[in-house]
Amino acid sequence: MKYKILSPVHAARYADLLQALEHTFVERFGISGRKGSFVSRTVKGRPYWYFQHMVNNRQEHIFLGPDSSELRAAIQETKETRDTIKQLCAALTHADGFVFRGEASRALEALSDSGLFLAGAMLIGTNAFMAFQNALGVHWQASVETTQTTDIDFAQFSRFKLGVPLDVASAVRQSLKDLEANPVWKSLDRKAAPWTYVMKGGSGFSIEFLTPHIGSEEKGTKPVPLPWAGVSAQPIRYMDYLIETSFHAIAPVNNSAVLINLPDPGRFALHKLIVHERRHMANAIKKRKDLAQAGTLISFLSEKHPEVLETAWQDLLSKHRTWGKLVQEGAKKLPDDVKDIPIVSTILKANFKHTEERNPKTTHTRS
């Protein structure tokens, strides 16, 4: 896959928009950063603030809190920033920035408003690959097969060494309801919350929640509850490496933008090689997509940010050395010009004779 480096103008617009989203109260109020209005109501002699907006042709009111100078200041800042963000989004689009459309845009808006990203969830899969374009200042010049998908994937650890995530369960469930995303149980265990939701309509676009599979392979793929998100997640082998580190990024949606979490691009590229090796041959189209995305990111990063790939490779060897063999096997399938890239040559020459992969192949791999 080829790519086009975007202009310094795009980089400047992206930086301005990222700062606007990170350093204001817009994300605190979710959807208020894009539409709707603030209203004050007096209840039993005391003023309270609400945010009102339309959901499925009905007006909905969200309670913000009792009147205070701090809340009024936050509301005023949000009002002032809202127009700025719209202008910056238009400028980013004009500078060849990537914009999410259709179901992916709707899902990102709704779940961002629910606080899913504030709770630590990460966008992964093909939609993450597309979101990298703005963050890295590049435009992927690729086939539809490589860049389009019929689902959007979110991932998060189910266990934490310290602290607990923000509880957004009720808001996530409401967002899924507003999206008319109906649960689909892919497990025989109906007691667990589902991890796949299919949006109403003929496209079959689905929202899926995933988590690293930690432990023995024999434990199976029983859904793991994420109680703070109000859903369960499908455990996937090797995903802990992918989502161990993340960074803030922008997802432009419908003339505005939301703040999201993305995985490290170097780890994403190497993880795609693992996924390619693990994915069953019956999914030939997805295997080609895995390889194309890995090769494209490796080519771009080696040109502009070679240290990102080197760090990703060294991190994998230091913590998951046996997984390096899978990366190596995937790298053997890359185009010859990509194999000549120094980091790929290093991977291909690595010696895993005494650290062969012990985990058996699986026929069910996602990301």
Beta strands, then each sheet from edge to edge (+ up, - down):
strand 1: 2-5
strand 2: 37-43
strand 3: 46-55
strand 4: 58-66
strand 5: 122-124
strand 6: 138-141
strand 7: 151-155
strand 8: 181-184
strand 9: 196-199
strand 10: 206-212
strand 11: 224-226
strand 12: 231-236
strand 13: 246-253
strand 14: 256-263
sheet 1: 1+ 6-
sheet 2: 2+ 3- 4+
sheet 3: 5+ 7- 10- 9+ 8-
sheet 4: 5+ 7- 10- 12- 11+
sheet 5: 13+ 14-
end
